[in-house]
């Protein structure tokens, strides 16, 4: 009977040893994380951030919301995004909203306040401040430029204004 217990103990130890040997071989010869794979993951995370912003920009969004959606730490996600895009997530969100607002400026039926609410700014004053910071002119002045070019019926002029503002803001969505 004592021999039987000793046999089971030895067998258990041998199996544990074999398990450790197997694990060491898996670690030694298992897949290596290549720089290309790391870059691909970064691109996937950045794309998820951009998709999230595109789908949710009219709502109140925090960086924490984006990080939770993607499943990464907020600080880590911010550093990945900035490294890849050369712009912070917050600045990207602001510029995305402002560029969406620019698309709506040609619609004279929408007030500046309506446009600001449509792109996620409940405070029209804050919207105007951010718009001027990104585009270099107040929303009212930008709209006046757009409408003046609409009256001239010059589509090329409108595209030229957009290109100038996108160049000024350093951002192409």
N, C-alpha and C positions, 0 to 999 in steps of 0.2 A: 504494500500500500504506500509506503514511504517512497518506493521507487517510482510509482506512478505520479506522485506529486512532483518529484524532482524532474521527471521527464516532461511534464506539462510546463514547469517553470523554465526549463532549458529551451523548450520549443517556443514559448512566448518570447524569450529573450532573443532567440535566433530570428524570429519573424520581425521583431522590432528593429533588429540590426539590418535585415534585408530592406525594410521600409525606408530606413535612413539612407541606405545605399542607393535605392531607387530615387529618392528625393534629391540626393547629391548629383546623380547623373542627369536628372531633369534640369537642375539649375545649371550645371556645367554645359550641357549640350542643347538646352532649350532655346527658344527664340530670343534673339538679341534685339533690343529696341534701337532701331537705326535713326539717324538724324532725319531721314526722309519721312519715317513714320511719325516722328515727333512733329515735323512741319505739317504733315497731313492733318494731324489732330488739331493743331493750332488753327489751320484753315477751316476745319469743320466747326470749331468753337466760334471763330470770328463770323462765319456764315450764319450760325445759329443766332448770334447777337444781332446781326443785321436783319435777319428774318423776323426776329422778335420785335425789333423796333419798327420794321415795316408794317407788321400786323397790329401793333399796339400804340403807335405814336399819338393817336388822338386821346388816349387815356393818360392818367397820371402813372408814370413809370419811374421806378427807382432802380439804381444799379443792383440793389439787393434782389429786386424782383427778377431781373434778368439772370443773375447768378443762380438763384434758386431754380429757375426754369431750366437752365443748362445743367445744373448739378455741380457747379464748381464754387470754390471759395471766391468771394467778391474781389479781394485784393489780387489773387492769382489771375482771375479772369481779366481784370483791368490791365494788369501788366502784359498778358498775352495779347490783348486787343491793341494796346498802345504800341507794342513792339511790332506787330504786323501791319497796323494801319497808320502809324505815326500821328494818331489823334486819340484822345481819350474817348471812352464810351459816352460820357456826358456831352462832350463837344460834338461828337458824331450825332447824337440824338438832337441836339439844338439845331445843328446845320440841316439835318434831315427835315425837321419840322419847318424850318424857315424856307427851305426849297419847296416843300409841299405848299406852303402859303403863297409863294411866288406863282405857282401854277394856278392858284385860285384868283390872283389879283386881276386878271383880265375880265372876270365876271363882275360887272358893275352892280349887279343886284345884291352882292354880298358886301356887308360892311366890314371894315377892318376888325371890329369886335367879333363878328361872325366867323371870319377867317381865323382869328386867333383862337377862338374856342374850338374850331374844327381841327386844329393842329395840336391841341393839348394845352393851350394856355388859357386859363380862366381869367387871368388878369391881363387886360389889353395893354396896360402901361408896361408891364414886364415884357409882353410880346413885342411892343414897339422898341423897347430898349435892346432886346436880343436881336431883333431884326436889323436895327441900325448897326449893332456890333458886327453882325455877320455880313451884311450886304453893303454897309457904308452909307446908306441913306435910310430915312424914315419910311415906313410902309406907305404913308400917304404920298410921299414924293416918288417912290418907286411906282406906285399905281398910276400917278399922273404921267410918268414917262411912258409906261405901257399903253395907257389910253391915248396919249398923243400919237404914238406910233400906230395904234389901231386906226385912228382917224385918217392917218396918211395911207392906210391900207398897205403898209410895207411889212410883209412878213419877215423879210431879211433884217430889217431894223429891229424887230422884236427879238429875233434870234441873236442879233449882235448884243442887245442889252443883256439878255440872259447869259451869254458867254462872258461878257464883261463882269457881271455880278458873280458868276460861278468862279471866274478867275480871281476876282477880288477876295472871295471867301475861301479860296483854296480848296474847294470841295466839289467833287462831281459825284452825285449819288450812284 
